[in-house]
Each structure stands twice: as C-alpha cells, then as structure tokens.
Amino acid sequence: MTKLKKGTQIELVVENLSFGGKGLARIDGFVIFIDRTIPGQRVLVRITRKKASYAEARVVELLQDSPKAIAPRCMHFGTCGGCLWQNLPYSEQLEVKRNLVWECLAHIGGLSNDFVLPALPSPEIYYYRNKMEYSFAARRWLLPEELELSHLEKPRDFALGLHIKGFYDRVLDIEECHLQSTASVSILKRVRQFALTSELPPYNTHDHAGFWRFLVVRDSKHTGQILVELITAPHRSSSSLVRQLSTLLQAEIPDIRTLVHGISAKKAQIASADTQEVVFGPGYIEEHLGDFRFRISSEAFFQTNSKAARILLDQVSEGCGLTGSEVVWDLYSGGGTMAIGLARAARKVIGFELVQDAVFDAQTNAGLNSVNNCEFVVGDLKDLLRNSSFADNYGSPHVVVTDPPRAGMHPSVVNQLLALEPPRIVYVSCNPATLARDLKVLMKRYRLLRVQPVDLFPHTAHIEAVAVLEIRK
Ligand SMILES: C[S@@+](CC[C@H](N)C(=O)[O-])C[C@H]1O[C@@H](n2cnc3c(N)ncnc32)[C@H](O)[C@@H]1O
C-alpha cells in the first residue's frame, strides 16, 4: 500500500458516503474520508490527517465527476457550510440517509438493520427552512477569484452570512440561498447594507470587541409571518441603531410581523441573547402543523422544516398507537409540538422540558389549540425522572415519547426509563449515532419494532428518525 502521511497527494474513487456526510474511499481496505465528495467521483486529494485506522483528505482536483452528479442550484455550493449534497439527486440522498441510520444501528447499537424503513421525503426540497441564523464576522471568506485581486469590491473585514465549515471565525457573504424564503435573503441583504454603513463594527471573535453579532430570521410557511431577531453586543447606541434599522425593514418588507432586539455579552458564538426587547409587533409569529397552531417566539425551539415536521408528528402518533385512555409522557417537550399533537388521542400528556420559556410557549400553544389535558413540567430530565412523585401524581406512563437534543439522552435518563417500564417508547432522534447508543441500552427490556427515518433537512447530511419500542413480556 502507498505510504500515506499528512500532505500526501493521491488519486481515489469515492465509494460511499459516511456518517457526517463525507465521501469514503479505500486503499487496500484502509478507509479515507474525503470532504465534499459523492460516490463515483474520481478525485486527486491531499491527506489532511492520518490516524492508525483511517485518514482524512481534502480534494485538490475533481478528475472525473460521478455519473450520478447533477448541477447544483446555488452559486455558493461547494463553499458554504449549509448544503453538502445539492449535486446528488434527491432519491439518492434518501437512500444514503437510510443507510446511515442503518449503519449506526448495526455498528454502534449492535442491532439488526431489518428494522430501518426507507426514508420518508420532505414535501419540499428547496425553500423548506423556517429559520435561519446568520452571523456577522470581522473576517469575510474570500472567494478564489478575489484572492488574485489587488482591490476588493467588498471590504474583507465585514461579513454577514453563513459560516464556512471548519472555520468558526470566517463567514461567507451569502447572496442567495435555496433552503429558505426569498424574503429571508432580502432581509439579510438589507441588514448587511445597513450594518456595513453604520458607525459600529461587526463582532470579532478574536478580541471579543465589536457590535453586530447575529441576525435570525424565522418565517412561517403557512401564515407567511416573519420574525426578525437582531443580536448585538451591549452598546450605548444599540437601541437607537436597531430602531433605525427596524423602521427601514418595516417599511421595505411588510411581511415582517415583529422585530426583537437581543443583547448578548457572551463570548461563545451562539445566537442566544442575555436580554431581549421587542422593538415592534407581538414578539412571536404563528405557524401551523396540520390542524394545530403554534406560537413561536424568537429563541424557542421549533422543528425547522414545518411541512416535514407534520410527517414526523404523524409518525410519532402512529408509533404511540393511542386509543384515548393512555397517559403519555413527552420527554424534552420544547414548545409542546408532540404533546399537543398527541393530546386529543390520549387521556393525559405530561411534557418535561429544561427551558422555562419553552414551557411557557408550550402552555400558550396548548391554550391556542383548546387542549386542556396537557401539563408541562420544567427541569432537567436527569433530576426530574429520579423523583418518583411524578408517577404518583400523574399516573405511570403507558407511552413515553422522547425527543432529546443531538447528544441523545443522559445515561441516567435511559436508566430511569428502564426502571419506569412504560409499555411503549417512541424515540425521536436527530442523531442516529446517539439513537443507536441509547437503543443498545434500552434493548435490555425492550423490543425494537421499527425505525422510520424522516428527511427534515434535504441537501444536508442530517436525518431525523422515529424508533418504536415495545416492552418485552
Ligand atoms: C430536539 S428538541 C425537542 C423539542 C420538541 N419535542 C419539539 O418537537 O418541538 C430538544 C428539547 O430538549 C430540551 N432539553 C435539552 N436538555 C434537556 C434536559 N437535560 N432536560 C430537559 N429538557 C432538555 C431542549 O431545551 C429542547 O427543547
């Protein structure tokens, strides 16, 4: 075998796609993961990392494209960190995603993959996102053609757009994006123009100075309402600047229903404000999933693809198999989407959630939908489930729905679930690796009936899956 080390250049043919979305090639069985490639491509790569059991590589030149490749829609494809697979037909993406779930279950969970059903497609594969978080940055990502120029048309020390994968401090100035509404891109451009000509600079992650931090746009796919949140660092002129910008946006883009100004002094680059002020409008928008209405405030969790979320909810509902007499516990209940969606078919639903604001949203959403058999409890699940009074007060659950963040369930939550022994568990996961890890433990007492992948994120390597488990008799 060719002796591989960091810096080696080598020609490879991509065989497959791996978890996380990288292409996979082999030399004499030794695995090499290659960024931004699809099966069938012949590429010249440079090894960027060499480990005992695998290597990582970056493409130097595409020697021959895949017979499956199609033309990507977006001018930023290949540079932007948002989409990975616009050049792969959607039917192929679904097949790959099913295989990724399948491989995680087999390799991490030690489970048979007969349980994994074909992935259900997203009803829309473009313009499906209802939320986009843009970052301001003091370092703009330069395009290859700009590297040659002595004079740049746009300054290099200001950007508003999306991060380049792997570069936390550099941002690509997005001109178009096919994952979100055109109104969202218009707002992005208007805010960029305003901030660029304002007297205050963008936030700099190196010295933590600067003002403009994040722009978050949420747009409802069913009501057309738009919410804008501008997150800035604290500054004495912050209110007056954001108010000027707000007046401008309101006049130019009438679909904006509300604008919120968030202030964050955090060093961490996360679009979450320490304090918020509603500049105009009610501070929330309304979205529909089927017959249900949901109020979404600026930082509340809501499934990003509204139309596919409806399919997810239907799958959860089918997995629960409710007849009207059951007590359901909805773990990690967020703004109450699952709990409210299931309530009409259950006797009682109890939601458990860490974030107080999300619990307020869930309570409001229950009211909006005239659902009065739901209760929501705030706290960390690993502490809440230790407290046996919940089962005493609300009744032991017949069905537990669990929808944890990407890290999966805390081991103590998994163990508490085993001790609780609900007859049925419906596990909604956005990360097949942690799903497989948790299922492996749950298999001590449960049988896996099926795993249904649902694609909420076309053109990316993300996949949602609903696993249905039944207690062993
Ligand atoms: C993937 S979201 C699920 C939201 C909800 N099921 C829905 O469909 O809208 C995960 C939720 O878990 C909550 N969460 C994260 N860690 C938690 C913990 N330790 N205890 C309770 N809730 C937690 C988050 O705040 C978030 O709302």
The ligand as an SDF file (V2000), in Angstrom:
LIG
                    3D

 27 29  0  0  0  0  0  0  0  0999 V2000
  -34.9950   18.3010   19.8310 C   0  0  0  0  0  0  0  0  0  0  0  0
  -35.7780   19.4130   20.9240 S   0  0  0  0  0  0  0  0  0  0  0  0
  -37.3530   18.6540   21.0210 C   0  0  0  0  0  0  0  0  0  0  0  0
  -38.4790   19.6010   21.0900 C   0  0  0  0  0  0  0  0  0  0  0  0
  -39.8940   19.0690   20.9060 C   0  0  0  0  0  0  0  0  0  0  0  0
  -40.0490   17.6580   21.0800 N   0  0  0  0  0  0  0  0  0  0  0  0
  -40.4700   19.5170   19.5760 C   0  0  0  0  0  0  0  0  0  0  0  0
  -40.7040   18.6890   18.6890 O   0  0  0  0  0  0  0  0  0  0  0  0
  -40.6880   20.7340   19.4280 O   0  0  0  0  0  0  0  0  0  0  0  0
  -34.9960   19.0330   22.4250 C   0  0  0  0  0  0  0  0  0  0  0  0
  -35.5160   19.7920   23.6150 C   0  0  0  0  0  0  0  0  0  0  0  0
  -34.8700   19.2460   24.7800 O   0  0  0  0  0  0  0  0  0  0  0  0
  -34.6690   20.2820   25.7170 C   0  0  0  0  0  0  0  0  0  0  0  0
  -33.6230   19.8030   26.6610 N   0  0  0  0  0  0  0  0  0  0  0  0
  -32.2900   19.7500   26.4560 C   0  0  0  0  0  0  0  0  0  0  0  0
  -31.6580   19.2030   27.5130 N   0  0  0  0  0  0  0  0  0  0  0  0
  -32.6250   18.8960   28.4050 C   0  0  0  0  0  0  0  0  0  0  0  0
  -32.5950   18.3020   29.7090 C   0  0  0  0  0  0  0  0  0  0  0  0
  -31.4420   17.9360   30.2550 N   0  0  0  0  0  0  0  0  0  0  0  0
  -33.7560   18.1280   30.3630 N   0  0  0  0  0  0  0  0  0  0  0  0
  -34.9340   18.5100   29.8020 C   0  0  0  0  0  0  0  0  0  0  0  0
  -35.0210   19.0670   28.5490 N   0  0  0  0  0  0  0  0  0  0  0  0
  -33.8880   19.2630   27.8720 C   0  0  0  0  0  0  0  0  0  0  0  0
  -34.2780   21.4610   24.8620 C   0  0  0  0  0  0  0  0  0  0  0  0
  -34.4870   22.6850   25.5310 O   0  0  0  0  0  0  0  0  0  0  0  0
  -35.2100   21.2770   23.6410 C   0  0  0  0  0  0  0  0  0  0  0  0
  -36.4040   21.9840   23.8320 O   0  0  0  0  0  0  0  0  0  0  0  0
  1  2  1  0
  2  3  1  0
  2 10  1  0
  3  4  1  0
  4  5  1  0
  5  6  1  0
  5  7  1  0
  7  8  2  0
  7  9  1  0
 10 11  1  0
 11 12  1  0
 11 26  1  0
 12 13  1  0
 13 14  1  0
 13 24  1  0
 14 15  1  0
 14 23  1  0
 15 16  2  0
 16 17  1  0
 17 18  1  0
 17 23  2  0
 18 19  1  0
 18 20  2  0
 20 21  1  0
 21 22  2  0
 22 23  1  0
 24 25  1  0
 24 26  1  0
 26 27  1  0
M  CHG  2   2   1   9  -1
M  END
$$$$
